[in-house]
Amino acid sequence: MNERRWWNGSWARLTRRDVFVRNAADGRWQVELRRGGPEGRVRTRAFGSEREAVEWIEATVVGAEPSWREIVAVRPKVKRNSRRGAVKAVPSPGGRVA
């Protein structure tokens, strides 16, 4: 599922607003407007494409207040081998190390 998210920058329950855009299973795009955090009131609206949904959000929701920002998902860090350039010997099908 593809998802984008915007937040108005407020941590307070009474003033917090979140907006999500999700790709629904039927190919449509759903905009979820959330007021008051995770336990707050939720409203949804459907669009035919992601572009339509994002344009609507930017024109009607995000454009109204300068404090809105898009939240970018952070990928977890990949644990890397401490020895750079180390090559692991892998046995070949004949039992010899290649």
C-alpha positions in Angstrom: 0.0 0.0 0.0 1.4 3.4 -1.0 1.0 6.1 1.6 1.8 9.8 2.1 1.3 11.9 5.2 1.1 15.5 6.3 1.0 16.9 9.8 0.2 20.4 11.1 3.1 20.4 13.6 1.0 20.4 16.7 1.4 17.8 19.5 -1.7 19.0 21.5 -4.7 16.7 21.1 -7.2 19.6 20.5 -5.2 21.2 17.7 -3.4 18.2 16.1 -4.3 17.5 12.5 -3.0 14.7 10.2 -3.8 13.9 6.6 -3.0 10.6 4.9 -3.2 9.6 1.3 -3.5 5.8 0.7 -3.9 3.7 -2.4 -7.0 1.5 -1.8 -7.3 -2.1 -3.0 -9.8 -1.1 -5.7 -7.3 1.3 -7.4 -8.8 4.5 -6.0 -7.0 6.8 -3.7 -8.3 7.6 -0.2 -7.7 10.8 1.7 -8.0 10.5 5.5 -8.4 13.7 7.5 -7.7 13.0 11.2 -8.4 15.6 13.9 -7.1 15.1 17.5 -4.5 12.5 17.0 -4.9 8.7 16.8 -8.1 8.6 18.9 -9.6 11.7 17.2 -12.3 12.1 14.6 -11.6 10.8 11.1 -13.2 11.8 7.8 -12.4 10.2 4.4 -12.7 11.2 0.8 -12.0 9.1 -2.3 -10.2 10.2 -5.5 -9.5 8.5 -8.8 -5.7 9.2 -8.8 -3.0 10.1 -6.4 -2.4 13.3 -8.3 -6.0 14.4 -7.7 -5.8 13.6 -4.0 -2.6 15.4 -3.4 -3.7 18.5 -5.4 -6.9 18.6 -3.3 -4.9 18.3 -0.1 -2.4 21.0 -1.1 -5.2 23.4 -2.2 -7.7 23.0 0.7 -5.8 21.6 3.7 -2.1 22.3 3.6 -2.3 25.7 1.8 -4.5 27.1 4.5 -1.7 27.1 7.2 2.0 27.5 6.8 2.8 25.1 9.6 1.8 22.0 7.6 4.6 19.7 6.4 4.8 16.4 4.7 6.2 13.6 6.8 8.7 11.4 5.0 9.1 7.8 6.0 12.5 7.0 7.4 14.0 3.7 6.4 15.7 1.7 9.1 19.5 1.6 8.9 21.1 -1.5 7.4 23.7 -3.1 9.6 26.9 -3.4 7.6 29.9 -5.6 8.0 32.6 -3.7 10.0 35.4 -4.9 7.7 35.0 -3.2 4.4 35.9 -5.2 1.3 35.8 -8.5 3.2 34.9 -11.4 0.9 33.1 -14.4 2.2 34.2 -17.7 0.7 31.3 -19.7 -0.6 31.6 -23.4 -1.2 31.0 -24.5 -4.8 28.7 -27.4 -5.6 31.7 -29.7 -5.8 32.7 -28.9 -2.2 35.6 -26.7 -3.1 35.8 -23.1 -1.9 35.5 -20.7 -4.9 
